Amino acid sequence: MLPALIGLGASFGQAHAAEAVNIKLDDLAVPATKSPTAAATPVTPTPDKQTKKKKEAPHEGELIAFDEKRGNCLACHVIGAGKNAGNIGPALIDLQGKFPKEKQLLAFLWDASTQNPKTIMPPYGKHRLLTEDEMKLIVEYLYTLTSAPAE
Amino acid sequence: MSSLGLLAIMHKLAVKSSLVALVCVGIALMQTVHADVADEMGRFQDYFLNKHPDLPLTKYADGAFALRDSGAEELVALRETVSLEKTIERGRALYLASFANGKGYAACFRSNGLGIATDYPYYDILARQVKTFEMEINECRARHGQAPYAHGGAEMTALLAYLTETSRKNIITVVIPDNPDALAAFEKGKQFFFARRGKWNVSCAHCHMAYDGKRLRDQTLSPALGITSHFPAHYAQWSEVGTLHRRFSDCMTLIGAKPFPAQSEEYRNLEFFLSFMSNGVPLSGPDVRP
């Protein structure tokens, strides 16, 4: 039924990906952990970072994530106090519990289809939607989100 | 009797009652449709009907509103803020105006072109392509020495709005003849629907099948089942009534893909696929969407 239909889409996706940008993953090649069920290990942001976030300019990774022309992450995810968020994907909270190492989350952003061929998550690295530096900033920002979002 | 002959007779009956129409769809499908595509339609519809068990097939005419808690009220409220009357009235005037040779659209279509929007799209075996209502309107104009309307332009949209209005509540009854070319067109439409494309690497099926009812920002994603039923439609971002193919192009732009032209083979095959999959849903167009 659905798997057959959606699976069809996935196979097209792979065909499309094959002719799309072909990049070596290099140090990103480590596949991210597949079990997001592991108990979250909350990170305590350094006091200095919290102060920065509240009183000064937002984290640069937040700017990139919220920018419609760059990450556009709010289109599908509830993130912190981000406005007008969609709910196609999960709320981005306690991501370090799901991806204990930065490079795991980075690999997921690069090309989530390596873990789930049917994913709707855009391949930010593979399609060069973001630079590696931008993705690293987003990862840094996402790791600061450890409490329930405002909405 | 050939299956096409049966269809032609069915069309001549100009069936009005939904129930009778549904029975006819059933007969037509048994008579004319390749077993595999009929089976695919069944599985496609079952996917949505199982996912939204409280929603009967006919309710899919309301699109994303059908999947929202207060959707019915929201749709009524939106219909009150947007007037479709001017567009329908303009279309009626265009329909009634005679061509230079004294003829009109009535000379080209069965039932004078009224109440027949569910005849489209269909696969024209001789022309070896999917024909849409829009296409045949321009073919009619050409036959009578009239310049074609721009695809999706104001005149075409208004005329379609009027003609669809005369077909409102009629049940979508698209038939795929058991013919290799027709099946190939259906297959192309299906591939278009499931193929990832564009910068964001997303397929139509992602948003309108896997995630229908979810929100992309503040927009509830509509189910692919019944998705052709409410066109032409007024969308807030257009501030006017527009066609199904114009909406296809919006989606393409949204996912960072280059749109195809209105009435291109790609879009007609997609319309053919989606309409066939939506058999049994009543037409609700012209309607309003956020």
Chai-1 contact restraints between the chains, C-beta under 6 A:
chainA,res_idxA,chainB,res_idxB,connection_type,confidence,min_distance_angstrom,max_distance_angstrom,comment,restraint_id
A,M1,B,R43,contact,1.0,0.0,6.0,A-B,restraint_1
A,M1,B,Y47,contact,1.0,0.0,6.0,A-B,restraint_2
A,L2,B,Y47,contact,1.0,0.0,6.0,A-B,restraint_3
A,L8,B,F194,contact,1.0,0.0,6.0,A-B,restraint_4
A,G9,B,F194,contact,1.0,0.0,6.0,A-B,restraint_5
A,G9,B,S203,contact,1.0,0.0,6.0,A-B,restraint_6
A,G9,B,A205,contact,1.0,0.0,6.0,A-B,restraint_7
A,F12,B,F194,contact,1.0,0.0,6.0,A-B,restraint_8
A,F12,B,A195,contact,1.0,0.0,6.0,A-B,restraint_9
A,G13,B,R196,contact,1.0,0.0,6.0,A-B,restraint_10
A,H16,B,R196,contact,1.0,0.0,6.0,A-B,restraint_11
A,A75,B,L216,contact,1.0,0.0,6.0,A-B,restraint_12
A,A75,B,R217,contact,1.0,0.0,6.0,A-B,restraint_13
A,N84,B,R217,contact,1.0,0.0,6.0,A-B,restraint_14
A,N84,B,D218,contact,1.0,0.0,6.0,A-B,restraint_15
A,G86,B,R215,contact,1.0,0.0,6.0,A-B,restraint_16
A,G86,B,L216,contact,1.0,0.0,6.0,A-B,restraint_17
A,G86,B,R217,contact,1.0,0.0,6.0,A-B,restraint_18
A,N87,B,K214,contact,1.0,0.0,6.0,A-B,restraint_19
A,N87,B,R215,contact,1.0,0.0,6.0,A-B,restraint_20
A,I88,B,Y211,contact,1.0,0.0,6.0,A-B,restraint_21
A,I88,B,K214,contact,1.0,0.0,6.0,A-B,restraint_22
A,I120,B,V202,contact,1.0,0.0,6.0,A-B,restraint_23
A,I120,B,H206,contact,1.0,0.0,6.0,A-B,restraint_24
A,P122,B,W200,contact,1.0,0.0,6.0,A-B,restraint_25
A,P122,B,N201,contact,1.0,0.0,6.0,A-B,restraint_26
A,P123,B,N201,contact,1.0,0.0,6.0,A-B,restraint_27
